[in-house]
Amino acid sequence: MENLRGDFQVYLYETSKKVWVYIGKKKINKGVLWLEDTPKGPRIKKFMVENQPVSPKEFLRLVKNSRVCLLETSKSVGSSKLVHMLTDYQIPFETLKVCRFCLMRHKITPKLSIRYMGEEICEECAKRELRNYIVSEHSVRVLRKCKDLDHVINLIEGKINKELKQFTLFDVISPKTEIISREEIPDSEIPGFVKKKLPKTLLPVQTLALRAGLLRGENILVVSETASGKTLVGEIAGMKMVFEGKGVFLYLVPLVALALQKYEQFRERWGDMVGLVIGRTRIRTKHAEYDVGMKSDATRDVVVGTYEAVDQLIMSGFRFQKVGCVVVDEIHMLMDEERGHRLDGLIARLRYIFPDAQFIYLSATVGFPEELAKMLGARLVRYEHRPIPLKRYVVPCVARRKSRIIKRIVDEAWSEVSSKGYRGQTIVFTNSRRRCEALARVVGGVAYHAGLSKERRKEIQKKFEDGKIKCVVTTAALGAGVDFPASCVIFDSLRMGAEELTQHEFNQMLGRAGRPDYHDEGSVFLLVSPEEEEIADVLLHGGVGRCDVVGGGESEEVLAMCSITDDVSELKKMCSMMVRYVDVDKSLRELENMGMLKREGDCVKLTHLGRTASLSFLPP
């Protein structure tokens, strides 16, 4: 009662058996009044204040000399003996509707805003009841939107529907339009054979790249949304170099899944001239098992490979005869704590070995791209264009109900058809292969992960593109490698294995939702359990930071450089091509003390231990 507000001095609340009496303003005394039926009507039988009996006449004197307020709740008694008695004694009173849950704690709260089990209660009591199901700020946000605790409980229990979905909407990323006149590739700037195999008219980002000197050998950083046509930018430049006899076209990606996808795409257009380098990997198909990624594939005119596989080839002594163009896809991987320094070193090694090669860097999510372009010695092509809106939903839930919620969202998306005539299809990101398989069975989708054969992945991609699969469940680790035309993306987890998703990874996966040629809008659902709430807040509110190379790895990269040259001055020249600064002399001293190399003046030589460590990507 310390929080009592208003000008009333006596509050009365009638139940079926007694009347609670609250007396005073600052210091509140609690009393109980019992009524009985008499020939004259209801009258006072007994009155007690703070467990002490008080004369009924004292009660009448009190109410006749005070402002009286009758408290009502949604479950107040229908026939009021108290009102009858006050009327008989000509005692004026006012009525005030208050929260019944608060009254049970002898607290008066007149602000009723939430519906619950057929009555209206205050927000604080609703939040208290909600804590019996979940402790979550996002659930409170939904509660404030829908004003119905039953709805929120249904949502937490997995009973999401169209009505409830609207209350989980976090924000809408509006369409961005940038009008660029589309051009054709000039006949004079590319071999006719190559031009015949490429689209006749270029997309806007490809047009901008052309204007930036793509066909004149300029190094270019392309930053544009997913599915905007970035891959073709690199393909145009690379194939021009190949057919003009200027060298091999290298296309580098971070994941085996993405390498396989690009390899298939390029093979469809360019045939056997495309090779795949992904390390020594055995792929199982229905008909046979075979090794891929051998050095023989690296002798092709077009080589698609993972960062580490190509790097290992170079460090082991393999040399491409000549390289005309290098495309580094997902350049934002420079920010990866574990692999960023290795990508930085690989790019420096390639720039050093092939100084005349053209370098094309691609990403959908790079913060401060002007700075990165300058560090890479490249021209920036930036195309900010999202032709359809992206709706982001945050669904508060408990972990055990996530599967049920995902199934409902997937089924609803599948039941809708866009104005372009395509059904809604969904990508679900989760954090483990085991969860991926289990969830796919529950929602009626298909699991897609690194354990599948190349043929099976290709089959899934084709069926999804043809609209025959309503949902693909994939591991978060494959977020950068999944390129399906989905209308909806669901985050079952905000972790990649045991690690939290980074802002870049989150944005990359987010960008998979909604393709302009297929859908009218994109939808993203974050299923957030209480323990993931803080992660969700950071990801939803965070922007894309600078593309800085973080973590250690200086000595590891210097060790790798020693596989390329034994001259210290050339070593320093190579390291100067990295995005991050490396103290070469300090790293050489550390490596020599660890027995990784021997230094004699301006010459260094790797020991057996050092060479083994560098080829295995083991940090010294």
Secondary structure, 3 states (H helix, E strand, C coil): CCCCCCCCCEEEEECCCCEEEEECCCCCEEEEEEEEEECCEEEEEEEEECCEEECHHHHHHHHHCCCEEEEECCCCCCCCHHHHHHHHCCCCCEEEECCHHHHCCCCCCCCCCEEECCEEECHHHHHHHHCCCCCCHHHHHHHHHHCEHHHHHHHHCCCCCHHHHHHHEEEEECCECCCCCCCCCCHHHCCHHHHHHCCCCCCHHHHHHHHCCHHHCCCEEEEECCCCCHHHHHHHHHHHHHHCCCCEEEEEECCHHHHHHHHHHHHHHHHHHEEEECCCEEEECCCCEEEECCCCHHHCCEEEEEHHHHHHHHHCCCCCCCEEEEEECCHHHHHCCCCHHHHHHHHHHHHHHCCCCEEEEEECCCECHHHHHHHHCCEEEEECCECCCEEEEEEECCHHHHHHHHHHHHHHHHHCECCCCCECCEEEEECCHHHHHHHHHHHCCEEECCCCCHHHHHHHHHHHHCCCCCEEEEEHHHCCCCCCCECEEEECCCEECCEECCHHHHHHHHCCECCCCCCCCEEEEEEECHHHHHHHHHHHHCCCCECCCCCCCHHHHHHHHCCCCCEHHHHHHHHCCCCCCCCHHHHHHHHHHCCCEEEECCEEEECHHHHHHHHCCCCC
